[in-house]
Amino acid sequence: MLAVIKKIMPYGAFCSLPEYGDLESFVHVSEVAPRWIKNIHEFISEGQKHVAKVLRIDRQKNQVDISLKRVNEEEKKRKLETVRTEKKAQKILEVAISGSKADITFDLAKKEISKKYEDIYDCFEMASETGEEALEGIDIPKSLKAQIVELVKKNIKKPVFEINGIIKLVSFAPDGIERVKEIIGEATKSNEKLNVHYLGAPNYKVTLDAESYKDGEKTLAAIVKKIEKMANEEDCDFSFEKI
């Protein structure tokens, strides 16, 4: 979730959660950064937006305790990308309503889309691929559907997510280099979107392009498991680190 810093105190900061009706939340100074903080102002400023995690909810005080330090870089990146794409989708919807001259408000159109899709961008991403078929069952004017399809085909492209990792393979056999090459080649030849770059013995960087980060992680995990199995069969030392 996003948290907006509202008031900074020596022991922490009061924040609002814009995605939840500006619900008040609090981040203790110990949850701001992963190291000891002498001056909290060195890490946060009033008005800043941060990606946060919920620690606990106090329903009696109607307050949410959150953490900034427990959000890793990948989680920050994904959340900020979601916010960016949803803003883009909202702008497209506004333009589509205006261009179609449909007798419907933005809020009502958004509500109808949300009955079928988790968010507007998911809907528009699908519409960019399948056209009005993606909008079937959504109770909005036909002229608006046509306008949406026209705009999303111009403005929304399927994203490509890149997942990276480092594989270490060591063989002490006389033909160890050939064994390592064979393992890497055999395990990766079935996936066109996987690239392997030699970084210098015994390190190999693997890069996988995927349409979904979650699916990409699963695919890479399966490939790594296959490499590990082959490495064990060839009596090679193996390790993998995601980067």
N, C-alpha and C positions, 0 to 999 in steps of 0.2 A: 504494500500500500504506500501511498504518498503521504508525507507529513510536512506541514508548513510550520516553520519555527515562528512562534508568536511573541513569547516573552522569555528572556533568558535570565536565570537566577544562578548564583554561585553553585548551587547543588543540582542544577538541571535546567530543563526548559519545558515550558508549556507549548503545546503544538495543536494544530487543528488538522483534521482528516477530511480533506475536500471530497473524497469519494464516499464519505459517510455523513453527509450533511454538516460538515465542519465540526464533527464531534470532537470534544476536547480530549487531548491525550497528554501524557507526561513522559519525558525521557530523562532518567536519572543521569547524573554526570558520569557514573561508572558504566553507562551503556552508550555513551557517545562515541568513544574511540577504543581501539584494542589496546591502548597503552595508557599509562598514568597521565592524567591531565592536570596541569598547573593552572592554566587559564582557559576556561571553557570557550571563550570568545575566539580562541585560535582555531577552533574546529567548526563552530556554527555561528551563524548571524541571523538576526531577525529578518523574516521574509524569505529565507532560503527554503527550497523544497528538497526533501531527502526521501529516499526509499527506506521504509522501516518494517520491522516485524513486531507483532503483538506478543507481549510477554504474559500479561494477565489483564482481566477485566473486572473492575470493581463496580458492580451494578448499583450499589447503594450510593456511591459518590458519583455515579455516571461518568466514570473516568477510565481511560485505557492507558496502561503502562506499555511503552514501546521501547524498542532497541534499534539503534542505528548500526552499532558495531557488529551485530550478528547477521547482517546482510552481506553476503559475499559479492564480489565484483560481477560475477555472471548473473546473479539475481538482480542486481542493480541494472545491468545492461538490458535484461529481458523486460523488466518493469518499465523502464524509460522508453523502450521501443514500443511497448504496448500503448503507453500514453500518447506517444507521437503518432502512431497509426490511427488511434481512435479519434484524435483531433482532426487528422486528415479526412477521415470518413465522415465526421460531423460536418466539416466544411463542404464536402461533396454533396451531402444530403441537403444542406441549405441551398446550394446552387441548383440542385436538381429540382427542388420544390419551386424555386423562383422561375426556373426555365420552363417547367412544365405547366406553370400557372394552375396547378392542381389546388382544389379547395380542401387543403389539409394543413395543419400546423406541424412544425418541426417535432414538437413533443409527441404528438399523436402518431406521426410516421415512425418515430424512434420506438415508441411503445409497441406498435404492430410488428416491426422488424424483430424486436426483442422476444416476441412470442415464439419465434422460430430459431433465432440465432443468439448466441451468448453475447455478442456485441455487433455493432454496425459494421466494423471492418471485416469480421468473418463473413458477413452477408455479402459485402461488396467484393471481397476477394473471390468468393464463389461465383458471383455474377460476372466477374471479369472473364471467367473460364467458360461458364455454361449459359450466359445470357439470361433471358427472362425466366428460364427454367428454375433458376436459383430463387426467384421471387414468387414462385407458385405458392398459394396458400397464405400469402401476406395480404392483409386487407388494406391496400393503398391503391389510389387511382391508377389506371392503366397508363395514362400519360406520364405519370411519375415513374413507373417501372421502366418505361422506354427511355426516359431521360437518365435514370440511374445507370442503366446498362451502357448507354452511350458515353457517359462520363467515366465510369469505372474502367472501361476497356482502354481509355486513353490515359488514365492516371494511376491505375493499380496493376502492378506486376507481381507475380508470385515471388515471395522472398526466398533467398538462398541462405541457409545457415551453415556456418563452417565450424566443424568440431575438430580439435587438434589434440594430439598426444605424442609422447615420446616412447618408443619401444627400444629396449636394450636387449641385444642378443649376442651371446658370447659362446663360441665353440672352440674347444681346445684340441679338436681332432686335426689330423694332418690336412684334411680337406675342409677345414672349418669355414673358410670364406665361402666356398661353393655351397655348403650346407645351409648357411645363413641366407644366402641369396635365393636358394631354392625354397626355403620356408616362406620368406617374404613374398616371393613371386607366386607361389602356389596359393597362399592365403588371400591374396589381394586381386588375382586376375579376374575373378568373377564380378567385381564391382567397378564399373567405369568411373564412378564419382569419387573413388578413393585414390589419392596420390601418396606415394612414399618418397621421401627425400633423404638421401644419405647425408648425415651430419658429421660423420667421422666415427670410426670404430669406438664403441659398439652401438652407437646411437642412430636411430632412424626416426624421422618425424613423419607421422601419418596425418593426413588431412582429408576429411570427408565432407563433401557438400551434400546438404539435405534440405528438402522443402520444409521439414518440421524438425526443430531442435530435439524434441523428445524422441522422434523416430530415428533421427541421426545418431543419437546416443545409443539406442538399442542396436542399430546396425553395426556401429563401431565396436560395441562391446562383444558382439557375436564374432566379428573378425578377429579381435584381440584374443578371444577365447580359443579360436581355431589356431592362431599362431602359437599360443602357449602350449596347446596340446601337441602340435608338431614339434615344438622346441623340446618338450619333455621326451618325446619319442626319439629325437636325435641327440639326447643327452646334452642339450644346450642350456646355459643359464639365461633366464628370461625375467624381465620386469617391464611394467608399463606405468606411465604417469600421464594423466590428463593435464593439458595445459590450456 
